[in-house]
């Protein structure tokens, strides 16, 4: 009965959407005005003391919206992210081997010495970031990974361009790789499959590297990045969402779960307000006044829009015939 009741509460329509800011500054490296988008979580404007992890999306002119949409869809399964559109293509993303590619050199200078500092100076960023790249942007991301960039913690790399041998050559010479890498390939030709297999074999020799590699033989080069992105998020944050037993055990076990995540990832982690509102309703229906009061007080203390949400769930329960539960929530508001 309790399981069915909690499943019913999951159906409550609690919709929030990330906000997108338009940013611009003059790039000295590129000698032009650069414009780009930055998506911030819905809680960014209300939890003013919180810092957020960052995703940098290469090929941002094409893939920013995809990453934003999927992160919104998975919002209760993964952290809340600041998402940055990184616009670049063609020669800018080509290898900068021996520093002979001026476009590539200047783009790297812009990205690492201008764009990332701009984000850190203008947004509340946590010390945790993911770099996402597909195709030749995936090769760029692999270069950052294999050269041990200090700027990123995790890498999501989808169908990287490997046929020129540059990445495989880098992988042959690097030692003691760490971090987390999700690496995938689609239904590509042998010119991509063979170097991918060689690359994976080399990477698997690094004991401190957390590597996930996937082959999407049923997907094309373009379509594979959709399923790959979902899988990358779900793999990296497989234990992010507290399970059903933890949630209905009460507020203390739930907070312990998120405290463990905070210790693992190194940035502040709070339970989803939506989850807490559902649990408030769950415990109210089950006449557990002690947990209702605890959750109510936690909501008020940590979420500036909590009062409005609590009123809405109270009204919803009364409308659906749970008058006693609604009264219990109301009494906690009046204490």
QUIRA-V881807 format. One record per residue. N is the residue number from 1. RES is the residue in one small letter. SS is DSSP state (alpha for helix, beta for strand, coil for the rest). Layout:
n=N res=RES ss=SS
n=N res=RES ss=SS
This chain:
n=1 res=x ss=coil
n=2 res=x ss=alpha
n=3 res=x ss=alpha
n=4 res=x ss=alpha
n=5 res=x ss=alpha
n=6 res=x ss=alpha
n=7 res=x ss=alpha
n=8 res=x ss=alpha
n=9 res=x ss=alpha
n=10 res=x ss=alpha
n=11 res=x ss=coil
n=12 res=x ss=coil
n=13 res=x ss=coil
n=14 res=x ss=coil
n=15 res=x ss=coil
n=16 res=x ss=coil
n=17 res=x ss=coil
n=18 res=x ss=coil
n=19 res=x ss=beta
n=20 res=x ss=beta
n=21 res=x ss=beta
n=22 res=x ss=beta
n=23 res=x ss=beta
n=24 res=x ss=beta
n=25 res=x ss=beta
n=26 res=x ss=beta
n=27 res=x ss=beta
n=28 res=x ss=coil
n=29 res=x ss=coil
n=30 res=x ss=coil
n=31 res=x ss=coil
n=32 res=x ss=beta
n=33 res=x ss=beta
n=34 res=x ss=beta
n=35 res=x ss=beta
n=36 res=x ss=beta
n=37 res=x ss=beta
n=38 res=x ss=beta
n=39 res=x ss=beta
n=40 res=x ss=beta
n=41 res=x ss=coil
n=42 res=x ss=coil
n=43 res=x ss=coil
n=44 res=x ss=coil
n=45 res=x ss=coil
n=46 res=x ss=coil
n=47 res=x ss=coil
n=48 res=x ss=coil
n=49 res=x ss=coil
n=50 res=x ss=coil
n=51 res=x ss=coil
n=52 res=x ss=beta
n=53 res=x ss=beta
n=54 res=x ss=beta
n=55 res=x ss=beta
n=56 res=x ss=beta
n=57 res=x ss=beta
n=58 res=x ss=coil
n=59 res=x ss=coil
n=60 res=x ss=alpha
n=61 res=x ss=alpha
n=62 res=x ss=alpha
n=63 res=x ss=alpha
n=64 res=x ss=alpha
n=65 res=x ss=alpha
n=66 res=x ss=alpha
n=67 res=x ss=alpha
n=68 res=x ss=alpha
n=69 res=x ss=alpha
n=70 res=x ss=alpha
n=71 res=x ss=alpha
n=72 res=x ss=alpha
n=73 res=x ss=alpha
n=74 res=x ss=coil
n=75 res=x ss=coil
n=76 res=x ss=coil
n=77 res=x ss=coil
n=78 res=x ss=coil
n=79 res=x ss=coil
n=80 res=x ss=coil
n=81 res=x ss=beta
n=82 res=x ss=beta
n=83 res=x ss=beta
n=84 res=x ss=beta
n=85 res=x ss=beta
n=86 res=x ss=coil
n=87 res=x ss=coil
n=88 res=x ss=coil
n=89 res=x ss=coil
n=90 res=x ss=alpha
n=91 res=x ss=alpha
n=92 res=x ss=alpha
n=93 res=x ss=alpha
n=94 res=x ss=coil
n=95 res=x ss=coil
n=96 res=x ss=coil
n=97 res=x ss=alpha
n=98 res=x ss=alpha
n=99 res=x ss=alpha
n=100 res=x ss=coil
n=101 res=x ss=coil
n=102 res=x ss=alpha
n=103 res=x ss=alpha
n=104 res=x ss=alpha
n=105 res=x ss=alpha
n=106 res=x ss=alpha
n=107 res=x ss=alpha
n=108 res=x ss=alpha
n=109 res=x ss=alpha
n=110 res=x ss=alpha
n=111 res=x ss=alpha
n=112 res=x ss=alpha
n=113 res=x ss=alpha
n=114 res=x ss=alpha
n=115 res=x ss=alpha
n=116 res=x ss=alpha
n=117 res=x ss=alpha
n=118 res=x ss=alpha
n=119 res=x ss=alpha
n=120 res=x ss=alpha
n=121 res=x ss=alpha
n=122 res=x ss=alpha
n=123 res=x ss=coil
n=124 res=x ss=coil
n=125 res=x ss=beta
n=126 res=x ss=beta
n=127 res=x ss=beta
n=128 res=x ss=beta
n=129 res=x ss=beta
n=130 res=x ss=beta
n=131 res=x ss=beta
n=132 res=x ss=beta
n=133 res=x ss=beta
n=134 res=x ss=beta
n=135 res=x ss=coil
n=136 res=x ss=alpha
n=137 res=x ss=alpha
n=138 res=x ss=alpha
n=139 res=x ss=alpha
n=140 res=x ss=alpha
n=141 res=x ss=alpha
n=142 res=x ss=alpha
n=143 res=x ss=alpha
n=144 res=x ss=alpha
n=145 res=x ss=alpha
n=146 res=x ss=alpha
n=147 res=x ss=coil
n=148 res=x ss=coil
n=149 res=x ss=coil
n=150 res=x ss=coil
n=151 res=x ss=coil
n=152 res=x ss=coil
n=153 res=x ss=coil
n=154 res=x ss=beta
n=155 res=x ss=beta
n=156 res=x ss=beta
n=157 res=x ss=beta
n=158 res=x ss=beta
n=159 res=x ss=coil
n=160 res=x ss=coil
n=161 res=x ss=coil
n=162 res=x ss=coil
n=163 res=x ss=coil
n=164 res=x ss=coil
n=165 res=x ss=coil
n=166 res=x ss=alpha
n=167 res=x ss=alpha
n=168 res=x ss=alpha
n=169 res=x ss=alpha
n=170 res=x ss=alpha
n=171 res=x ss=alpha
n=172 res=x ss=alpha
n=173 res=x ss=alpha
n=174 res=x ss=coil
n=175 res=x ss=coil
n=176 res=x ss=coil
n=177 res=x ss=coil
n=178 res=x ss=coil
n=179 res=x ss=coil
n=180 res=x ss=beta
n=181 res=x ss=beta
n=182 res=x ss=beta
n=183 res=x ss=beta
n=184 res=x ss=beta
n=185 res=x ss=beta
n=186 res=x ss=coil
n=187 res=x ss=coil
n=188 res=x ss=coil
n=189 res=x ss=coil
n=190 res=x ss=alpha
n=191 res=x ss=alpha
n=192 res=x ss=alpha
n=193 res=x ss=alpha
n=194 res=x ss=alpha
n=195 res=x ss=alpha
n=196 res=x ss=alpha
n=197 res=x ss=alpha
n=198 res=x ss=alpha
n=199 res=x ss=alpha
n=200 res=x ss=alpha
n=201 res=x ss=alpha
n=202 res=x ss=alpha
n=203 res=x ss=alpha
n=204 res=x ss=coil
n=205 res=x ss=coil
n=206 res=x ss=coil
n=207 res=x ss=coil
n=208 res=x ss=coil
n=209 res=x ss=coil
n=210 res=x ss=beta
n=211 res=x ss=beta
n=212 res=x ss=beta
n=213 res=x ss=beta
n=214 res=x ss=beta
n=215 res=x ss=beta
n=216 res=x ss=coil
n=217 res=x ss=coil
n=218 res=x ss=coil
n=219 res=x ss=coil
n=220 res=x ss=coil
n=221 res=x ss=coil
n=222 res=x ss=coil
n=223 res=x ss=coil
n=224 res=x ss=alpha
n=225 res=x ss=alpha
n=226 res=x ss=alpha
n=227 res=x ss=alpha
n=228 res=x ss=alpha
n=229 res=x ss=alpha
n=230 res=x ss=alpha
n=231 res=x ss=alpha
n=232 res=x ss=alpha
n=233 res=x ss=alpha
n=234 res=x ss=alpha
n=235 res=x ss=alpha
n=236 res=x ss=alpha
n=237 res=x ss=coil
n=238 res=x ss=coil
n=239 res=x ss=coil
n=240 res=x ss=coil
n=241 res=x ss=coil
n=242 res=x ss=coil
n=243 res=x ss=coil
n=244 res=x ss=alpha
n=245 res=x ss=alpha
n=246 res=x ss=alpha
n=247 res=x ss=alpha
n=248 res=x ss=alpha
n=249 res=x ss=coil
n=250 res=x ss=coil
n=251 res=x ss=alpha
n=252 res=x ss=alpha
n=253 res=x ss=alpha
n=254 res=x ss=alpha
n=255 res=x ss=alpha
n=256 res=x ss=alpha
n=257 res=x ss=alpha
n=258 res=x ss=alpha
n=259 res=x ss=alpha
n=260 res=x ss=alpha
n=261 res=x ss=alpha
n=262 res=x ss=alpha
n=263 res=x ss=alpha
n=264 res=x ss=alpha
n=265 res=x ss=alpha
n=266 res=x ss=coil
n=267 res=x ss=coil
n=268 res=x ss=coil
n=269 res=x ss=coil
n=270 res=x ss=coil
n=271 res=x ss=coil
n=272 res=x ss=coil
n=273 res=x ss=alpha
n=274 res=x ss=alpha
n=275 res=x ss=alpha
n=276 res=x ss=alpha
n=277 res=x ss=alpha
n=278 res=x ss=alpha
n=279 res=x ss=alpha
n=280 res=x ss=alpha
n=281 res=x ss=alpha
n=282 res=x ss=alpha
n=283 res=x ss=alpha
n=284 res=x ss=alpha
n=285 res=x ss=alpha
n=286 res=x ss=coil
n=287 res=x ss=coil
n=288 res=x ss=coil
n=289 res=x ss=alpha
n=290 res=x ss=alpha
n=291 res=x ss=alpha
n=292 res=x ss=alpha
n=293 res=x ss=alpha
n=294 res=x ss=alpha
n=295 res=x ss=alpha
n=296 res=x ss=alpha
n=297 res=x ss=alpha
n=298 res=x ss=alpha
n=299 res=x ss=alpha
n=300 res=x ss=alpha
n=301 res=x ss=alpha
n=302 res=x ss=alpha
n=303 res=x ss=coil
n=304 res=x ss=coil
n=305 res=x ss=coil
n=306 res=x ss=alpha
n=307 res=x ss=alpha
n=308 res=x ss=alpha
n=309 res=x ss=alpha
n=310 res=x ss=alpha
n=311 res=x ss=alpha
n=312 res=x ss=alpha
n=313 res=x ss=alpha
n=314 res=x ss=alpha
n=315 res=x ss=alpha
n=316 res=x ss=alpha
n=317 res=x ss=alpha
n=318 res=x ss=alpha
n=319 res=x ss=alpha
n=320 res=x ss=coil
n=321 res=x ss=coil
n=322 res=x ss=coil
n=323 res=x ss=alpha
n=324 res=x ss=alpha
n=325 res=x ss=alpha
n=326 res=x ss=alpha
n=327 res=x ss=alpha
n=328 res=x ss=alpha
n=329 res=x ss=alpha
n=330 res=x ss=alpha
n=331 res=x ss=alpha
n=332 res=x ss=alpha
n=333 res=x ss=alpha
n=334 res=x ss=alpha
n=335 res=x ss=coil
